[in-house]
Amino acid sequence: MKWYIINKLHCQTAHVLRIWSLKALVIPVLLIAGLTYCLQPDKKITIVDSNSTKPIEGAVVYFKDDRLALRSDVNGRVRIPEETGTTPVTIQAKNYRSREYTLDYFLENKTVTLHYDSARVNPVEKKFHFTREDTLQGRYGAYRSNNDLLHYDLSIKIDIEKEHLSGKNTITFTMLRESDTIQIDLFKNMHVDSIVFNDQNLTYQRECNAVFIDFPHNLKKDETHSIDFYYSGSPAQRGRFGGISFQQDSLGNPWVFTACQGTGSSMWWPGKDQHLDEVTNMSLHFLVPSGLTAVSNGKFIEKEKQEDGYTWFHWKVHYPINNYCVSVNVAKYTHFSDQLDDLSLDYYVLPYHLKKAKKQFRQVKPMLRCYQKHFGEYPFKKDGYKLIEVPYSGMEHQTAVTYGNLYKNGYLGRDWTGVGISTKFDFIIIHESAHEWFGNSVTCGDYSDAWIHEGFGTYMEGVYVECQFGYKAAIDYLNGYKSKVRNRTPIVGPPGVNHWPTQDMYFKGALFLNTLRHVVNDDKTWWAMLHDLHEEFKYQSIYITDVLNFFNKYLDKDLKPLFDQYLYHTELPELQLKYEQDSVQYRWNTQVNNFNMPVTVQHKDSSFFIYPRTEWQSRSRNPENKTLNVATDLFYIDVEVIE
Ligand SMILES: [Zn+2]
């Protein structure tokens, strides 16, 4: 409370000072307005499309002086913190003309309209068509945002012969707003058997893959409730990884596995199939034919043999977990374990791969040591770390990383970045495990911001290379990714539609982080900042604006132009050079106004920074030595020499 009052006083003083120079008659009026404004709790504004007046999600309100970026939510709403002063504000959104305001504008106006500009739409994205189904799954709508998940208790019987699931999810949640409806998701081809609340069957409406559940009365704000959601059906394989697949190992034994990233977890179990809200912890139970092992997330608790030829496997996740990380793998696995200090390492592989696995998985300990050194303690210590063999390449399932890289180095045996380094390690172990920090522990609030998973995950491969083989190898490795960058669509995709963004979020996303490291130009600060970023946001769902705000504050810099150019535009920043007789001129050619980024150049025998802006600048040079060598391996940019 004390802090609150001090903060108010600070705000009032700021307002009084600001209006001091104004005409005497106006002062009292403004003073009242100022006080009224200051004494209000945080103020909300709504950003809408000028034509349709529909809210715009993912718009960014940027307070230039405070270097603070705020993202509008699904209702187009942004909460303006009271401590922001009179700072100029820019409001921008994908495909819209940006607008500038002073903060005073919001004293009178609660709604901001942005004008859609079709010329700004990326030609590839122009061809995207999103359906009602995409929106229901991707949007954090009213019947999702009215509650906060606490716990899932998921039990599923897996009938392998019939490729059929039947089960129950007990979903515990706290209401954030009074309401008599919540949205739970289950794909439309799966059957809702019943939904039970306090011994009463609930009614529900299904639309696409959403189930809108009606309660007999309003559930009040702050109340905690549970429902038992019973379901059954045969999931249809779909998406990048099949979602859930019923296959066999090479000896003809059953092999069932799930990987539903992008498609959605609700293709095989009912839950809140989104990214913003994670349960605090989760219990998982799988009933499978005896003789097979069901391996899931978290800690193995026990197995219980039934009389009917089936065995229960109980697992417990002690941490928040995102929906697509929930996974089960059923096979005739053999298990071996190890220990890294007090962290348990468990491996589940096909018995005939045991020898290869024991050799290949020796890479786990140095990898974990490297990531712990740079990003902090393994975030799921109570649950331990697992690798589980599967017949697809792999997936970052939390504490149950699935592995299918054929026990070979590189990516499925290939030199993945083509510079002779990725053959020195197992790409899947290194990449998928990196997601334990970024992807699983820190999760994006919406897929449009999945750079937080994949840009960081890919960059962490480079971090591993640096731990094992040194800085130069890391730079070479990351630069090997340049050949995979397309620059056709922006890294940040359309929000609210469950759309998995372009692959540039991996490769260009990692090269952007490599660029930022060299902008920071102080490794101690760089590593400390990445470590603290994870520490600050672990077990949370966040947006790119949160990363930007954290970096800006940490570095006392304004990185917004860099984030904008690399993540919201397709073109790389282009450094233009013009050589004169005894000078060189340089400037940035970028889509973002006021782009300014230092770059390292080499001239004669010395290397130094230049600080180009979007206007030409010049510095003297020795006419004997014509060229300025730009460190394009440290800064991912284009260089254009203008004749
Ligand atoms: Zn990944």
Residues whose N, C-alpha, C, O or C-beta is under 5 A from the ligand:
A	BS01	ZN	E454 G457
